[in-house]
Amino acid sequence: MKNHYITALALSCIALSVSANAADIKVIHAGTLLTVAGKAPLVEQTLVITDGVISAIQSGYTAGPISTSQDTVEIVDLKNRFVMAGLMDMHVHLQGELGPKNDSQALRMSDADVAMQSVYFAKKTLLAGFTTVRDLGAKPEQIYALRDGINKGWIDGPRIIASGGVSVTGGHGDVDGMSPDLLDKYTSKTICDGPYDCRRATRRAIKFGADVIKITSTGGVLSDTNTGTGQQMDDDELREVIQTAHALGRKVASHAHAAQGINAALRAGVDSIEHGSYADKESIKLMKQSGAYLVPTLLAGDTVVAMANAAGADFMSPAIKVKAIRVGGDMLKNFTAAYKAGVNIAYGTDSGVSHHGDNAKEAVLMSKAGMSNSDILKSATINAAKLIDMSDSLGSLEVGKQADIIGLTTNPLEQIDTLLSVPFVMKAGVIYKG
């Protein structure tokens, strides 16, 4: 009787083990496959995805691996698609969108409302083919919760690298355009003054969950103040933030328009320049020396110029309108100079200024500025993955990497605007569209 019980128990454990080890296998038949941006595409390829990770890439349309009866195998027919790695946007703001109702929304929407809206915008971004984003400006507690909820599979959205913001009093990144009482109420605890206070603010941001630190070395277009777009954080404040963040294993992204602020951030060791609207020869030299990335956000510039010039744009204050038309109008030609000089470029849109889900419009503007289609794809995959230190798992379709995959109707190397409509989206082996 005892032996029978032990045998039954052993058989039960084996059955549970087999069930627990059952694999979710997807076999994709890709008509055209771009494994790594910059390399030549392949034709008639099979990708085998096991539990969300690419386990094999085979020539021809094969049936995939021999599976046990416990495995789930799904054949995905993309024979009429151009298949490539999921796109990555290195500058988004998932908590809102620029528009005439922003002031009233700030007063009427609760934190819970903003969180729900963020879920909606995150899903739109994922369905547009962007499987990984870097959010560079949001209410910290909410964006970290959104990031974590997506990672746990509770909600659908792109993988989020979430920032904590460190800015100086009265600078871009501090609150503005409100009554004094509201200014006090909404001022962040990571606003700082002087190097040691900025060290505190950086440590606090990381303590509460920041994956990356976002600083504002210059003024900004959408700050409701006429303080301009020149350097606003002092050199010693920049150095302290960057050194502190690096010591705690975090990279630093700097919002920067004017050359003086760009160069000060680069000399302090920043990892990426956001916008870089007036990068000069010194900026280009410093970026190439340090390997820092330029995240151009041409779509933001294009968007604010159109808004400022549109009829009924009264929601923009005179100070914002002047900056929008000037800076937005200058971004394209300055990006062209930086690209031709060979700086590292990572794809970023500043979505939230533009509509979420329209992230691919950045690619069209990059092409208009003279960037090759191949380099555009590289900026949105390989380079973006390097910027966030995730090249071992993202940015290309190779064995051992996450199965973040999009399928397109036409070849984007020939027609970049095909990115505007993505019919198939997979993230980590899960099909979200198509």
Buried (B, 14 or more C-beta within 10 A) or exposed (E): EEEEEEEEEEEEEEEEEEEEEBBBBBBBBBBBBBBBBEEEBBEEBBBBBBEBBBBBBBEEBEEBBEBEEEBEBEEBEBEEBBBBBBBBBBBBBBBBBBEEEEEEBBEEBEEEEBBEBBBEBBBBBBBBBBBBBBBBBBBBEBBBBBBEBBEEEEEBBBBBBBBBBBBBEBBBBBBBBBEEEEBEEEEBEBBBBEBEBBBBBBBBBBEEBBBBBBBBBBBBBBBBBEBBBBBBBBBEBBBBBBBBBBEBEBBBBBBBBBBBBBBBBBBBBBBBBBBBBBBBEBBBBBBBEBEBBBBBBBBBBBBBBEBBEEEEBEEBBEBBBBBBBBBBBBBBEBBBBBBEBEBBBBBBBBBBBBBBBBBBBBBBBBBBBBBEBBBBBBBBBBBBBBBBEBBEBBBBBEEEBBBBBBBBBBBBBEBBEBBBEBBBBBBBBBBBBB
